[in-house]
Amino acid sequence: MFRDLRIETERLVLRPFVPEDLDDLHAMLSDPKVVEHLPNDVMTREETRDALARIGGSYEFASVEEMKRCSLAVEDLETARVVGWCGVGRLNIDPGEFEIYYGLSSDHWGRGLASEAAAALVDHSFHALGLERIVGIVYPENAASRRVLEKIGLTYRWQITGLPEEHAAFEGVLYFDMTRTEHESRDGRTRAAT
């Protein structure tokens, strides 16, 4: 379902990662500013290579029911450089839900690229994958990511607490969601306004 996916926006292309993306991905995952709000630390080049191999294996599923997590490369249309990632997958703390997630190289922050990529993938997830609901989680101190979720139409619902030890890294995250109906209603308003 994701192996041949290509989503083009005004400034970006979302596409499957390939082994040649190692340098760009490692530059992001070894940057302390980029991983500050992720549940893992900076990665070595070897750890990034292993992660890239796992990501490549995640594209092999026949149905949404089989899907776990699928991360796509976010490529700058102008430079053809990978400047981030955006994905949809089962929420770690509740595998019955699907979350949108994203990250960008720190030198591309503040340009609206995360919102652009995430909005395109949310649209694809509702219309092509047939998901009924998308969630997003962010750490409270990550105001930029919270703004991305709000900008693409997700609504804050609650703060998650009382998680079991195996999910301790997610204790206190803020939970957002949007249904397909809400998306279609919002999408209709957006199109009518343009």
C-alpha positions in Angstrom: 0.0 0.0 0.0 2.9 2.4 0.6 5.6 0.9 -1.5 4.8 3.0 -4.6 3.1 5.9 -2.8 4.0 9.4 -4.0 2.1 12.4 -2.6 3.1 15.7 -4.0 2.2 19.0 -2.3 3.1 22.6 -3.2 6.6 22.3 -1.9 7.1 18.6 -0.9 7.0 15.0 -2.0 6.1 12.3 0.4 7.5 9.0 -0.7 8.9 5.7 0.7 12.4 5.9 2.1 15.2 4.3 0.1 18.7 3.3 1.2 20.2 6.4 -0.4 18.3 8.5 2.2 20.7 7.3 4.9 22.8 10.5 5.1 19.8 12.9 5.2 18.0 10.7 7.8 21.1 10.3 9.9 21.7 14.1 9.9 18.2 14.5 11.4 18.3 11.6 13.9 21.7 12.6 15.2 20.6 16.2 15.9 19.7 16.7 19.6 17.2 19.5 18.6 15.3 17.1 16.3 15.0 14.2 18.7 14.4 16.3 21.8 10.6 15.6 21.8 10.9 11.9 20.6 10.9 8.9 22.8 14.4 8.0 21.7 17.9 9.6 21.9 20.2 10.7 19.1 21.1 7.8 16.9 24.5 6.6 15.6 24.9 6.0 11.9 24.5 2.3 12.4 21.3 2.8 14.4 20.0 5.0 11.7 20.9 2.3 9.1 19.0 -0.3 11.1 16.0 2.1 11.5 16.0 2.7 7.7 15.9 -1.1 7.1 13.0 -1.4 9.5 11.2 1.4 7.8 11.7 -0.2 4.4 10.2 -3.4 5.7 7.1 -1.5 6.9 5.8 -0.9 3.4 4.9 -4.6 2.9 1.3 -5.0 4.0 -1.8 -5.8 2.0 -4.4 -4.1 4.1 -4.9 -1.5 6.8 -5.5 -4.3 9.3 -1.9 -5.5 8.8 -0.4 -2.1 9.0 1.8 -1.2 11.9 3.7 2.0 11.2 4.7 3.5 7.8 7.1 6.4 7.7 7.5 8.3 4.5 10.4 10.5 3.5 9.5 14.2 3.2 11.5 15.5 0.2 12.0 19.1 -0.7 10.7 19.5 -4.3 13.2 22.2 -5.1 16.4 20.5 -3.8 15.3 16.8 -3.9 16.8 16.5 -0.4 15.0 14.6 2.3 14.2 17.2 5.0 12.0 15.1 7.3 9.6 12.2 7.7 5.9 11.9 8.1 4.0 8.7 8.9 0.8 7.0 9.9 0.7 4.0 12.1 -0.7 2.3 15.1 -0.5 4.3 18.3 2.1 2.7 20.6 0.0 3.0 23.7 -3.2 1.8 22.0 -2.7 -0.3 18.8 -6.4 0.1 18.0 -5.8 3.7 17.0 -3.9 5.2 14.1 -1.7 8.3 14.7 -0.1 10.8 12.4 3.6 11.6 13.3 6.2 13.8 11.7 9.7 15.3 12.1 11.8 17.8 10.2 15.5 18.7 10.1 16.0 21.7 12.4 17.1 23.9 9.5 13.6 23.5 8.0 11.6 24.5 11.1 9.2 27.4 11.0 8.2 27.2 7.3 5.0 25.3 7.6 6.5 22.2 6.1 5.4 19.8 8.9 1.8 21.0 8.5 1.9 20.7 4.8 3.2 17.1 4.9 1.0 16.0 7.8 -2.2 17.5 6.1 -1.4 15.6 2.9 -0.9 12.3 4.7 -4.0 12.8 6.9 -6.0 13.4 3.7 -4.5 10.2 2.1 -5.2 8.2 5.3 -8.9 9.1 5.3 -9.6 8.9 1.6 -7.2 6.2 0.3 -6.7 4.0 3.4 -10.3 4.5 4.7 -9.4 5.3 8.2 -12.3 6.6 10.4 -10.1 8.5 12.9 -6.6 9.9 13.2 -5.0 10.8 16.5 -1.8 12.7 17.3 0.1 12.9 20.5 2.7 15.5 21.6 4.6 16.3 24.7 3.2 19.4 26.5 6.4 21.4 26.0 6.4 20.8 22.2 4.3 23.9 21.3 5.4 23.7 17.6 4.1 20.2 17.2 0.9 21.0 19.0 0.3 23.9 16.5 0.9 21.5 13.6 -1.8 19.2 14.9 -4.2 22.0 15.4 -3.5 23.6 12.0 -4.3 20.3 10.2 -7.6 20.0 12.1 -7.0 17.7 15.0 -8.6 18.8 18.3 -7.0 18.5 21.8 -9.0 16.1 24.0 -7.0 15.3 27.1 -3.6 14.6 28.7 -2.7 10.9 29.0 -1.7 9.7 32.5 -1.5 6.5 34.4 0.2 4.5 31.7 1.8 1.1 32.5 5.6 1.0 32.9 6.2 -0.3 29.3 4.7 3.0 28.0 6.3 5.3 30.6 8.0 7.4 27.8 4.5 8.6 26.8 3.3 9.6 30.3 1.8 13.0 30.2 1.5 13.4 26.4 -1.4 15.5 25.0 -4.0 13.6 22.9 -5.6 15.1 19.8 -7.9 13.5 17.3 -10.1 14.0 14.2 -12.7 11.8 12.6 -13.1 11.4 8.9 -16.5 13.2 9.1 -14.8 16.2 10.8 -12.0 16.1 8.1 -14.5 16.1 5.3 -16.5 18.9 6.9 -13.3 20.9 7.4 -12.1 20.0 3.9 -15.3 21.2 2.4 -15.0 24.5 4.2 -11.4 24.9 3.1 -12.3 24.2 -0.6 -15.3 26.6 -0.4 -13.0 29.4 0.9 -10.5 29.0 -1.9 
